[in-house]
Amino acid sequence: MPAAPVLVVGAGPVGLTAALLLAGRGLEVHVVERHARPYPLPRAVHLDDEVLRVLQAAGVVDDVLARSRPMAGLRLLDGRHRVLAEFRRSPDAGLHGFPQGSLVHQPDLEAVLAAAADADPRITVERGVELVGLTPGRPVVATLRGPDGANRSVRAAAVLGCDGANSTVRTLIGASMRPLGPPDRWLVLDVRAPEPLPVWPGVHQVCDPRRAATFMPVTADRYRWECRMAPGETVADLTTPSALAALLAPVDPAAVTIERAVEYTYRAEVADRWRAGRVLLAGDAAHLSPPFVGQGLGLGLRDVHQLAWKLADVLDGAAGDEVLGSYQAEREPHARALIGVARLLGRLMTGGGWAGSVLRRAVLAVVRRIPVVARLATDSASPPLPAGPLVDRRGRPGRRLAGHLLPQPTVLVDGRPCRLDDVLGPGEAEIRPDGDRLVVIRADGSEVTADDPGGGLTGWLRHGRASAVTVRPDRIVRSARR
């Protein structure tokens, strides 16, 4: 094990999850956060089923689920709030063992993560401490400024920049953001209601080019409205009684209490460089996404799920530093793909002026009745990773399992129901189907046999014509044998 800890800059959800994942692999972790206290107001609200697997790996998923609720799906509305199309999501566990989408109050999520970090003796969290300098090397030397204004130097085996859109780490390594599209100004309005509002429990997207808007009930008594701001408009313009009545309709503004009303500029950007030696970027420090597929936070959690095991292998001596070079190579195309999807959906749902509104109504009247379209509208599946040193994508197109995230059914081990990831263990594992059963060979050489009562994974393997698959610690299929 390295003598110096890993330094994580930023104690938001991405930074704290990174700390828990690294500590779970036996590493000492030092987290610094420039703000003295956690941010008390909501920001991100959506977690998909794949991202919940990351929180499962961090050991907090059940506590998060207790504070979240399944998302009912998506409704597309016209400018008069009439339903154009509805795409439902099941509240039951799906392909990855969790509801396909869940809504959460970000301070609740951060509280769960912070409590877990505080309880882990391998993690030290310092708040009110700011990173002001970095000298890459082995170890990395970081200069920290404390609440008293005094500087001190610390040695770190590696540094993770999980410090958000205005990342200090990104600046210090000389990386910069590259735009993928124009910025988009929106009003974000978070409210609380003493009585439940009579609304459908899913996400509502108003497809009106004159005033594109989004509404969703979050958790408990919390609700969110967002709307695109016109050039020259201010928050004050959009929070007058008449403006609120139009935005919140059919909800009476008098029935809610505004907790936050802010202007937020959504950006589509990716950093040109995610790594300098053993200093690496993750989350909003590496990429920023528009909100239309709800993947801003999810992308960051996926980043650290992959980065944690690669960094642990490097620091333990099980792999060379070249493994860290695969991080951006694998994660950047994925981030660009989902950001591209978000931009495309934003244009399809809110662009085109009056003619676009007419066309949307006509097209949606047809496609909402097509099952495959309904699945696409509610699917949050990640695109497969491309072929590379850690992904062996050989075989017939359409049947290649390598690069895909392995499904996670609930399996039975000695008659006891278990989530598959918990059976696989923290390292790489091999899985082979044996009739309706699964044989799992863990990284430590131990073997477990599990029943797959729903047949979901055994069927998935048979469809891919795989006699066995090797699964990475981030649950991506590394290779498949026929």
N, C-alpha and C positions, 0 to 999 in steps of 0.2 A: 504494500500500500504506500502511496506517496506520503512524504512527511508533511507537506503543506496541504491545506484544504482546497477544495474547489470554491472559488468566489463567485457567487451569483449576485448580479447587480439588478435589483428590482424585486420587490416582495408582493407583486400582483399575482394573479392566478398562475401565469406561466412560470414566473420565478419560483414560487412556492412549490408548484408541482415538480419542477426540475429538481429542487432541493430534496423532496421526498423520494423521487425516483433514484437519485444519486445515493442518498443515504441508504435506501433499500438494497443497494449494491455494495454496501460496506464503506462508502467514502465519507469522509468528514466534509461538511459543507458550511460555508460562512455566507450568510445572506445579508446584504446591506440595502437599505431603502432610504432615500433622501427625505421622504415625508415622515414626520414624527408619529403619525397615526394613520391607520388604514382609511382610504377614501370612503366616506359614509354613504355616498349616493350611487344609484344604479347606473351601470353602463351596459356591458354585454348581458344578454338575457337568454341566449339559445345555446343548448348543448345537444349534439346529435348522438346517436348510439355508438358510433365509432369513438367519439371523444370520451364518452363515459367509460370505455374500456381503458383509456389512459388513466382516468381517475381511479379505476379499479386497480390498475397496476400500482398506483400511488397509495392504495390502501384506504381511500376515503369515499368510495362510490356510494356505499349504503347511506352514509351520513348526508351526502349531497342529494341522493334520491329522496330522502325524508324531507328535504327543504325545497323540492322542485315538483313540477307536475307535468304529465305528458301533454304535448301540444296536439290539439285536435286536427290540425291540418291547415290548409290555406284557402281563403276565399278571395277571389278577384272581384272588385266592385267597380262600377262606373262612377262618374262624377256626382251622380245623385245617390250614391251608396246602394244601388241596386246590384244584386248578385249576378255577375257574368258567368262565373264558374266556381265550383267548389271541389277541392281535392282533399279527401280525408286521410288522416293517419290513424292507425290503430294504437290504442293506449297500451296494448300488450307488448311483451318482449318480442322482438323480431330477430332478424338474421344475426345480430351481434349480442343478443341476450338482454337488450334493454329497449324501451320505447324508441321509436325511430327519431323522435325529436322531443326535447323537454325544455321547459321554460324555468328560469331560475333568477333570483335576485342576486346580482353579483356580490354585494356585501355579505350575503349569507354564504355563498361559495367561498369567499375569501376567509370568512370566520372559520369554516370547517378546515380549510387548508392551514391556516395559521395555528389552530389548536393542535393539529397533527404535527406540524413542524416544532411547536413548543414542547411537545411530548417526546420528541425524538432526541436522544442525547447526542446524536451525531450532527445535529443541525444547530447552529447559532444564528439568531436573527438580531440585527442591530438596526433600529429605526432612527431617523434623524441624522444619518450618516451618508455623505455624498462622495461618490467617486470623482476625483479631479485629475488623476494622472495614471498612465499605464506604461510600463516598459515590458514589451513582450520578451519572452525568454523561457528558460527552464530552471527555476520557476519564473512565473510572471510576477513582476513587482507592481503593486497597485498603491496609489496614494489616495488615502481616504481623509475627508474633512469631517470632524465630529460636530456635535451641536455647539461646542464652545468655540468653534472656528479654528481649532488647532489641527494641523495635518499630521498624519502618521503613515508609515509605509508598512504594508503587509505582503507576505509572500504567498502565492497561490499556485497550486499545481495546474490550474486552468481557470479561465474567467468566462462566464456566460453572461452576455448582455441581454437581459430580459427587461430592459428599462424603457420600453415603449417607443411611441412614434418619434419623440424628441430625444432619442438615445444618445447618452454621453459616450457609451462604449463605441457606438458606430462612428461618432466623430473622432474619437481618440485613435481608432485604427485606420482612419482616412477613407472610410467607406461613405458612399452617398446614395440617396434614393433616386431611382429612375422612374419617371411617370409612365404609366400604361394607359392613361386616359385623363380627361380634364377633371378638376375637383368639382365637388357638388355640395352646395350649402343647404343644410337642413335644420329645421327647428326640432329639438328633442324635448318632449314634454312628459315628465313622469308625475303621476298623480296617485293619490290614495282616495278610496271611497269607503265611508263608514258602513254602507250597505252594499251588497253585491249588485253589480250593474247587470241589467238584462241583456247580455251580449253572448254571441256564440264564442266558445272557449278556444278558438284558434286565431291564427294571424289573418288580418284583413289588409289587403293591398288595394288602395284606391288607384285605379289605372286612368287617371285624369291628367293629361298633359298640362292643364292650367294649374292644377294643384295636386300633384302626386303626393300620396300620404300612406302611412302605415299605422295600423292600430293592433294592439294585442293586450289581452289580460295576462299578467305575468304570474305572480303567486299571491295567495291570500287576498289582501285588499289593494294590491298594486296593479296599475295599468300604465301602458305607454302609448302615446301618440307621437308620430313624426310626420313632418311635411316638408316638401322642398320649398326653399325660400327663393323668391324672385330677386333679380338684381336690385339693390338698394333697399330691400326690406330689412327690418330689424326685428329682434325678439319682441320689443315693445309693440311694434305694429301688429304682430300676430297673436298677442295675448290681451288685446282689448276685449271687452265683453262680447261685441258683435263678431269679432274674428274667432274667438273661442267657441261661440255658439255654432258657427259654421264648421269648424274643424272637428269638434266633439260630437256633432249630430249623429244619432238622435239622443245622445247623453246630454243631460242638462248640466252646464258648467257649475251650477250651484250645488250639484250633488257630489262634487269632488274637491279635494284640496290639492293644489299644485305643490309638489315637492321640489321639482326642478324644472326650469325652462331655460334652455341654453341653445346657442347656435353651435352646430358641429359641422365641420367640413369633412365630408367623406372623400377619401383619396384612394386611388388605385396605383400603388407604387411597390417596387421591389428593389432592395439594396443591390448595388453592383457587386459587393463582396461581403460574404458572411463570415469570413474567417481570416485571422492573422495569427499564424502559429497555433497556439492553444488558447486564443481568445476568439470566441464564437458568438454570433448573434442569433436570437430566437424571438418569435412572436412579432409584435409590431415594430421592433427594432429592425427586423429583416424584411417585413412586407406589410402592406396596408390594403384592406379590401373594402369595397362598397358593401352595404348591408343586405343586399337582396337575397343572398342565400344563407345569411346568418353564420358565416364561417370565420369572422375575424378572430375570435378567441379560439375557435376550434383549430385553426391553422397553427397557432402558437403552441397549443397543447400537443398536437401531432409532432411539431418540431422537437420538443424536449423528450417525447417518448422515444423517438429515434436517437436523438443525440445522447441521451443518458447512457444507453448500453454501449454505444461506440466509444464514448469518452471513458467509461469505466474500463473497457477492454484495453484501451491505450494506456491508461494510468496504472493498470495492474500488470502491464507487460504482456498481455495476451495478444495484442495487436500493435502494429506500428502506426505512426502518425498519419500514414497515407489513408487509413480508415476515416480520419476526420475530413479528408478531402472529398469523400463520398457524400458527406452531409449536404452541402449545397447542391451537388450534382443530382441528388435524389429529391431533395425537398423543394428546390426552386421550380422545377417544371410543374410539380403538383400545385404549388402556391399560384403560379402563373395561370394554370388551368382553371382553378376555382375562382380566381379574381376575374378571369375572362368570362366565366359563366355568370358571375354576379353582374358584370357590366352588360352582358348580353340580355339577361333577364330584366335588368333595369330599363334598357331601351325598349324591349318588347312590351313591358307592362306600363310604361309611362311616356313613351315617346310618340312622335308622329303627328302631333297636333290633332285637329278635328278629324281629318281623314284617318289618322291612326286609330282614333276612338271607334269610328264606324267599322273599320276593318277588324279590330279586335273583337267587337261584339259578334260579328258574323263568323269569324274563325272559331272563337271559343264555343259558340253554339254547337259546332260540329265536334271539335276535338275533345271537349269535356266528356263526351260519351264513349270515347275510345279508351279501353282499359290501359293500353300501353302508355298513353299520354298521361293518364292519371298517375301511373307509377313513376314516370319521369318527373312529374311536377312535385312529388313528395319524396323523391329518392335523394339521400345525402351521401351516397357511396363515393368513396375516393376513387379517382382513376388509378389504374395499376402503375407501379413504378416501372420505368424502362429497364431494359437489359443493362447490366453493369457488373462490376466485380462482385457485388453482393446479391445480385438477382440473375438467375440463369433462366432466361426466357427462350428456351428452345421448344420446338414442337409446332403443331398445327395451329395457325391463328384461330382464335375463338375458343380453343381448348387449353390455352396456356394458363396454368394456375399461378406460376411464379410471378411475383410482383403484386399479386392481389392480397388484400387483407383477408386472413382466414376467418370464416364464420365462427361464431362462438355459441354453440347450443348449450343447454343445460344437460349434462351427462350424469350417469349414475356410476359411482364408484363404490363397490360393495353395498349397493342398494341406496347409497346416500346421494342426493342431488348436489351437483357441484357445477359452477361455471367452468367452462373448458380452460380458460386462461389460468385459473387457479390450479388445475391439474397439470398443465404444461410446466409450471415452475418458471423462475425468472430468466432462465437461459434459453439457448437454442434447443429445439426439441424435434424429434421425428414422430410422425403420425402415419400409421397405416391401417386401412380398414380390414377387418376380419369378419366377414358377414355383416351382421348388424352391430358389430362391436368395433371399438377403436383400440388399437394398441399404441401407447405413448411411451417413447423412450426419451427420458429427460437428459439434460446436459450432464448430470452427475452419473449417468449410466443406469439409473433405476428405471424399472419398467412398470407401467400401470395399465390395466385393462379397464375400459369404461364402456358401458352400454350407451347407445345413442338412440333413446326411445322414439324420438321424432323422426329419425333418419335424415335429419337435415345435413349433417356434415358427411356422413357416408354417401349420401346421394350426390352431394357437391363433388366429392372426390371421384365418384364413378362417372359423373358427367364429364369431368376433366380427364377421364381415363388414366387416373393416377393410382399406382399401386402403393405409393408412399410419397409424403411431402416432408421437406425439411423447413421448419418454421423459425424465423428469427425472433429475438427477444421482443421486438415491437409487433410481433404477430403477422408480419409480412411473410408470405411464402418465398423462401429463398430458391428452392428448386423442387421439381416434381419428377418422380420416376414412373415410367409406364410399365 
